[in-house]
Amino acid sequence: EKGEALEGEEDQFRSIPSSFWWCIVTLMTVGYGDAVPVTVWGQIVATMAMLASIIILALPISVIGANFTTQWMRFTDEQNMKHQTQQLKPNFEKVKRLMVEHNSVVEE
């Protein structure tokens, strides 16, 4: 009869709670392998659960990765700005000193 385990094989989904346990294990991508579907419909449901787990995990990981990249770019831009500022500071001080000297000469 359809929906029953194959002849000679024991039904691994003995109860609704054990079926829920299998579903959670599959969604969390642990998959111990001690409870596997044996019917076509069970395999279809298992496939959908496995695909759902991939989607559930892939979306947050991509968001975290994109945010990390944004923060890393911001950090490197700040570091580059500090480096440029440090390089320009001596030149700025020199120009400032020359302007003060020039102003003092013009005022005389």
C-alpha angles and dihedrals in degrees: 000000000000118000095029127109118269117269113279093017125103119235105251095196098070097162143008092257092053088050090051089049091053091048093051092047089051094046090050089051093237096118103177091189095225092112117041131166116251103184126074092244090049090052091049091052090046091051092051091048091051092049090048090053091053091050092045091052098038097056099057092041092055091048092049090047093050092048091048090052091050093050092045091052090049091050094049091047090053091048091050090049091052091049092050091047091052090050093048097044096079090049091048091051090050093050090046092051091048091050091051090050091047092050091050091051092047092050092054 
